[in-house]
């Protein structure tokens, strides 16, 4: 399954919205759709609406429904169309066919996951996340469903995550003792793939360590230094939290052909994953994920030009707010290969080069320049003083002012220098 179209009617800041999602043109890469726009344009609402189609717990999106009789979400996949509204009976599956009498089975499947095998899964994460360390009592099988909270955006149970890591490492060690390298590799694979993914994003070696003394717990080793999870920077906590949670859930889901986690087909919703991240990591996170999960369909909201400009073979949906109503302004192919100034201008409508104070000074400088050209010579001292202040701000502003001084000197045949 892949999502082809989304329609919102009277939801949040949207009166009526239709979105078409084109497939990725490049084989071997995840399909990525990026929602961009200023605060309040409904980017998170779109993710909540998409995620709400796959769960009976629609609290996140229902809060944005304007009217019980006039608000609804319609979602079309490659094979069927579905619709849900605020008065959809909770006893029905969360998605139901509008063109067929058979219900979609995803909700039923995840409620009885131990009896089923899967060929599709759906997950949702927000960037504002955390992790805490836990003392473990030992190897203990996890009884919670791998789908519990998988579409809540904020759910990461640190204790379950630590227990999963401890279980896999301990089982791998036991298999090694029993001289069963094949079984040991099976338990180690997901952890090794996870460590490699995090390492590629952050640019330094990250490993999970299982300690037994003085207490049984999982710690993080960064470039050989062992650290508690609480002392990690917020950006690193965020990355480790959602990616580790995704790997843990995928590892615990019974898959139809038991293929590698990286080859599985799933839908992923990521809300502002650039929160807390340094621009270096913002530039890396989507390209790594796109390459890591080639069969995934991924929907992302972001305020970061570094995220938008980081990835190729993706689509950017630009939203504008007018009189309290959000509308889709453009759909463009992603901006990999474009400068950040171009992305700021085209996608985020920021054409200023400097901070607000400096831009204001430049406005004053240009106005004085125009006045002098019109014959107001009495403004020359103030013009030169503003020019001097701007030139002291840095190399770029100095070069711009220098060019303008040379130009006005030529125009008026008069020497202007600071």
C-alpha positions in Angstrom: 0.0 0.0 0.0 1.1 3.6 -0.7 -1.0 6.7 0.0 -1.9 8.5 -3.3 -4.2 11.3 -2.2 -5.5 13.2 0.9 -8.6 15.4 1.1 -9.4 17.5 4.1 -12.8 19.2 4.5 -13.2 21.9 7.3 -10.3 20.8 9.4 -8.1 23.1 11.3 -6.9 26.0 9.1 -8.0 24.1 5.9 -11.4 24.8 4.3 -11.0 22.3 1.5 -7.7 20.7 0.5 -6.6 18.1 -2.0 -3.1 16.7 -2.0 -1.7 14.3 -4.6 1.4 12.3 -3.7 3.6 11.3 -6.6 5.9 8.2 -6.3 9.6 8.6 -6.1 11.2 8.6 -9.5 14.5 7.1 -8.4 14.5 3.3 -7.6 16.2 2.3 -4.4 15.2 5.4 -2.4 12.3 6.0 0.0 9.4 8.1 -1.2 9.5 11.4 0.7 7.0 14.2 1.0 7.9 17.4 2.9 5.3 19.9 4.2 6.8 23.4 4.6 5.3 26.7 5.6 5.2 29.2 8.4 3.8 28.4 11.9 0.0 27.8 11.7 -0.2 26.7 8.1 -1.4 23.2 9.1 1.7 21.0 8.6 1.1 19.0 11.7 -2.6 18.8 11.0 -1.8 17.0 7.7 0.3 14.4 9.5 -2.3 13.9 12.2 -5.0 13.4 9.5 -2.9 10.9 7.6 -2.0 9.0 10.8 -5.6 9.1 12.0 -6.7 7.0 9.1 -4.8 4.0 10.5 -5.9 4.0 14.1 -9.2 4.1 16.0 -7.6 6.6 18.5 -8.1 9.8 16.5 -7.8 12.2 19.3 -5.0 14.2 17.8 -6.9 15.0 14.6 -10.5 15.1 16.0 -9.5 18.2 18.0 -9.1 20.0 14.7 -12.5 19.1 13.3 -14.6 22.2 12.9 -18.1 20.6 12.6 -19.3 17.1 13.2 -21.4 17.1 10.0 -19.1 19.1 7.7 -15.6 17.9 8.6 -14.0 14.8 7.2 -10.8 13.2 6.0 -10.6 11.2 2.8 -7.5 9.1 2.0 -6.9 7.2 -1.2 -4.3 4.5 -1.7 -3.2 2.7 -4.8 -6.2 0.3 -4.6 -9.0 1.9 -2.5 -10.4 5.1 -1.1 -11.3 5.6 2.6 -13.1 8.2 4.6 -13.5 9.0 8.3 -15.3 11.7 10.2 -15.9 12.7 13.8 -19.0 10.6 14.1 -17.4 7.4 12.6 -18.5 4.7 15.1 -15.5 3.6 17.2 -16.6 0.0 16.8 -15.8 0.1 13.1 -12.3 -0.4 11.7 -10.4 2.9 11.7 -10.3 2.8 7.9 -13.2 1.6 5.9 -13.8 1.2 2.2 -16.1 3.7 0.5 -15.9 1.8 -2.7 -16.1 -1.7 -1.3 -17.9 -3.6 1.4 -14.7 -5.2 2.9 -13.0 -3.3 5.8 -9.3 -2.7 5.8 -7.7 -5.2 8.2 -4.8 -3.2 9.6 -6.5 -2.2 12.8 -7.6 -5.8 13.4 -4.2 -7.2 12.5 -2.3 -5.1 15.0 -4.8 -6.0 17.8 -3.9 -9.7 17.1 -0.4 -9.3 16.0 0.9 -12.6 17.5 -1.5 -14.5 15.2 -0.6 -12.6 12.0 2.2 -11.7 9.8 2.6 -8.3 8.3 3.7 -6.8 4.9 2.9 -3.2 5.9 3.3 -1.1 9.1 2.6 2.5 10.0 4.6 4.7 12.5 4.5 8.3 13.6 7.1 10.4 15.5 7.7 14.0 16.6 11.2 15.5 17.0 10.7 16.7 20.5 11.6 13.5 22.4 13.7 12.3 25.2 15.3 9.2 26.7 16.0 8.0 30.3 18.2 5.3 31.7 16.7 2.3 33.6 18.0 -0.4 35.9 16.8 -3.7 34.5 16.0 -6.8 36.6 17.5 -9.0 34.0 16.4 -10.6 30.7 12.6 -10.3 30.6 10.4 -11.0 27.6 8.5 -7.9 26.4 4.8 -8.5 26.5 3.6 -5.1 25.2 2.4 -5.0 21.6 5.0 -3.5 19.2 2.1 -1.4 17.8 1.2 0.1 21.2 1.4 3.9 20.7 3.0 3.5 17.3 0.9 6.4 15.9 0.9 8.7 18.9 3.9 10.7 17.6 5.3 11.1 21.1 5.4 7.6 22.4 8.8 6.1 23.3 8.9 3.9 26.4 12.5 4.1 27.4 12.2 1.0 29.7 10.9 -1.2 26.8 13.6 0.1 24.5 16.3 -0.6 27.0 14.8 -4.1 27.7 14.8 -4.9 24.0 18.4 -3.9 23.6 19.4 -5.9 26.7 17.4 -8.9 25.6 19.0 -9.0 22.1 22.5 -8.5 23.4 22.1 -11.1 26.1 20.6 -13.7 23.7 23.4 -13.1 21.2 26.0 -13.6 23.9 24.3 -16.8 25.1 24.2 -18.1 21.5 27.9 -17.4 21.2 28.5 -19.4 24.3 26.5 -22.3 22.8 28.6 -22.0 19.6 25.6 -21.0 17.5 27.0 -18.0 15.5 23.9 -18.0 13.1 21.5 -17.4 16.0 23.9 -14.9 17.6 24.0 -12.9 14.3 20.2 -12.9 14.2 19.9 -11.2 17.6 22.7 -8.8 16.8 21.6 -7.7 13.4 18.9 -5.1 14.4 21.2 -3.5 17.0 24.1 -3.3 14.6 21.9 -1.7 11.8 20.6 0.7 14.4 24.0 1.7 15.6 25.2 2.2 12.0 22.2 4.4 11.1 22.8 6.7 14.1 26.5 6.8 13.5 26.0 7.9 9.9 23.7 10.7 10.9 25.8 12.1 13.8 29.2 11.5 12.3 30.8 9.7 15.3 30.7 6.1 16.6 27.6 5.3 18.6 27.2 1.9 20.3 24.8 0.4 22.9 26.5 -1.4 25.8 25.0 -3.9 28.1 26.5 -3.5 31.6 26.0 -6.0 34.5 28.1 -4.3 37.2 27.3 -2.5 39.4 23.8 -2.7 38.0 22.2 -4.4 35.0 21.5 -1.7 32.5 22.0 -0.4 29.0 24.4 2.5 28.4 25.6 4.4 25.3 29.2 4.4 24.2 30.2 7.4 22.1 33.7 7.3 20.6 34.7 4.9 23.3 33.3 6.9 26.2 30.4 5.4 28.1 27.5 7.8 29.0 24.1 7.7 30.7 21.2 8.6 28.5 20.2 11.5 30.7 23.4 13.5 30.0 23.1 13.3 26.2 22.4 16.5 24.2 18.7 16.9 23.4 19.4 16.6 19.6 21.2 13.2 20.1 18.4 12.1 22.5 15.8 12.9 19.8 17.6 11.0 17.0 18.3 8.0 19.1 14.8 8.0 20.6 12.7 7.8 17.4 15.1 5.8 15.3 15.7 3.2 18.0 12.0 3.0 18.7 11.3 2.4 15.0 14.0 -0.4 14.8 12.7 -2.0 18.0 9.1 -2.1 16.7 10.1 -3.4 13.3 12.3 -6.1 14.9 9.4 -7.3 17.1 6.8 -7.4 14.3 6.3 -10.8 12.6 7.0 -10.1 9.0 5.6 -12.0 6.1 8.9 -13.2 4.6 11.2 -12.4 7.6 13.1 -10.0 5.4 15.6 -7.5 6.7 14.2 -4.5 8.6 15.8 -2.2 6.0 13.8 -3.9 3.1 10.4 -3.7 4.7 7.5 -1.6 3.4 6.1 0.9 5.9 4.6 4.4 6.1 6.4 6.9 8.4 5.1 10.2 9.6 7.8 12.6 11.0 6.7 15.9 12.6 9.5 18.5 12.9 12.3 16.1 13.3 14.8 19.1 12.9 13.9 20.2 16.5 17.1 20.4 18.7 19.3 19.3 15.8 22.4 21.2 14.7 22.3 22.1 11.0 24.9 19.5 10.2 22.5 16.8 11.5 19.5 18.4 9.8 21.3 18.0 6.5 22.0 14.3 7.1 18.9 12.9 8.6 16.6 12.6 5.6 19.3 11.4 3.1 20.3 8.7 5.6 16.6 7.6 6.1 15.8 7.8 2.4 18.8 5.5 1.6 18.3 3.2 4.6 14.6 2.3 3.9 14.1 2.2 0.1 10.6 0.8 0.4 9.2 3.3 2.8 6.8 6.1 2.1 7.7 9.1 4.4 5.8 12.3 5.2 7.7 15.0 7.0 7.0 18.5 8.3 9.9 20.9 8.7 10.8 24.5 9.3 14.4 23.9 8.3 15.9 25.0 5.0 18.7 22.5 5.7 16.2 19.6 5.8 14.4 20.8 2.6 17.7 21.3 0.7 19.2 18.0 2.0 17.4 15.4 0.0 16.9 14.6 -3.7 14.0 12.8 -5.4 11.5 14.1 -2.9 8.5 16.6 -3.1 8.1 19.8 -1.2 4.5 21.1 -0.5 4.6 24.9 0.3 1.6 26.3 2.3 0.6 29.9 2.8 -1.8 31.4 5.4 -4.3 34.0 4.1 -7.0 35.4 6.4 -6.7 32.5 8.7 -7.0 29.9 6.0 -4.1 27.7 4.7 -3.8 26.9 1.1 -1.3 24.9 -1.0 0.8 27.4 -2.9 3.3 25.1 -4.8 4.4 21.5 -5.1 8.0 21.3 -6.2 10.7 18.7 -6.4 13.1 18.9 -3.5 15.9 21.4 -3.5 19.0 19.3 -3.2 21.7 21.1 -5.2 20.2 24.5 -4.5 21.8 27.1 -2.2 20.3 27.7 1.2 19.6 31.3 0.3 17.5 30.1 -2.7 15.6 27.6 -0.5 15.0 30.4 2.1 13.6 32.6 -0.6 11.6 30.1 -2.6 10.2 27.8 0.1 10.3 30.0 3.3 9.8 33.4 1.6 12.8 34.9 3.4 14.7 37.1 1.0 16.7 39.0 3.6 20.4 38.3 3.8 21.0 39.7 7.3 19.5 40.0 10.8 16.5 42.4 11.3 18.6 45.3 12.7 21.1 45.1 9.8 18.4 44.9 7.2 16.8 48.0 8.8 20.1 49.8 8.5 20.5 48.8 4.9 17.0 50.1 4.2 18.0 53.5 5.7 21.3 53.4 3.8 19.5 52.9 0.4 16.9 55.6 1.2 19.6 58.1 2.0 21.5 57.1 -1.2 18.4 57.8 -3.3 17.8 61.1 -1.6 21.4 62.2 -2.3 21.1 61.2 -5.9 18.0 63.4 -6.0 20.0 66.4 -4.8 19.7 66.3 -1.0 23.4 66.9 -0.3 22.7 67.8 3.3 22.1 64.1 4.0 25.7 63.1 2.9 27.1 63.1 6.5 24.4 60.8 7.8 24.7 58.6 4.7 28.5 58.2 5.3 27.9 57.5 9.0 25.4 54.7 8.3 27.8 53.4 5.7 30.6 53.3 8.3 28.3 51.4 10.8 27.4 48.8 8.2 31.0 48.3 7.1 32.0 47.5 10.7 29.5 44.6 10.8 31.4 42.2 8.7 33.0 41.3 5.4 29.7 40.8 3.4 28.1 44.1 4.5 31.5 45.9 3.9 31.6 44.6 0.3 28.0 45.6 -0.4 28.5 49.1 1.0 31.8 49.5 -0.9 30.0 48.7 -4.2 27.3 51.2 -3.5 29.8 53.9 -2.6 31.7 53.4 -5.9 28.4 53.5 -7.8 27.2 56.8 -6.3 30.7 58.3 -6.8 30.4 57.5 -10.5 26.8 58.7 -10.8 27.5 62.1 -9.1 31.1 62.4 -10.1 31.9 63.0 -6.5 34.1 61.1 -4.1 32.3 59.1 -1.4 34.5 57.1 1.0 34.4 56.1 4.6 
